[in-house]
Amino acid sequence: MRISFDLDDTIIPGRIVFETESQFIIHALLGLEKIRKDTIKLFRELKNRNHQIGIYTTSFRSKRKIKLTFLFHGFWVDFVINQQQHSRELRHKDIKPSKYPPLFHIDLHIDDSRGVGLEAEKYNFQTIILGERETDWANNILYQIDNLSRNK
């Protein structure tokens, strides 16, 4: 399965505050952002289950910086879709969702936005929406992915 994760308030803290992975001085020197605790553990487990793991964000961060953020935590993401690519690919479509994973052959998208959840219903794509106070988020995602895989 090809799985994407949102960044802001899903993996990178912003308006939603959560515990983050340890950072080293090199992270700060390179201007790399903090990521949610257990992200790398979750990504590795999903990779061990033969899933492709990527980032789908509507931010204007460069693909290079996003990849470096995860690389410096010891994980190489398989793909990155940022706002520039999202806009370019959707330009000739008759729809204007904030995210549209099917266009990028993504089977499941994980996000914090209820709006993305509504778009998933409207445009018929699979998503997991994290709650703001999600404490056992990584295990919750694994559980939901297992359920999705069983129901296929």
PyMOL commands that set and color helices and strands:
alter all, ss='L'
color gray80, all
select helices_A, chain A and resi 25-29+39-48+63-71+83-90+101-104+114-123+137-150
alter helices_A, ss='H'
color red, helices_A
select strands_A, chain A and resi 2-5+52-56+79-81+108-111+127-129
alter strands_A, ss='S'
color yellow, strands_A
deselect
rebuild
show_as cartoon
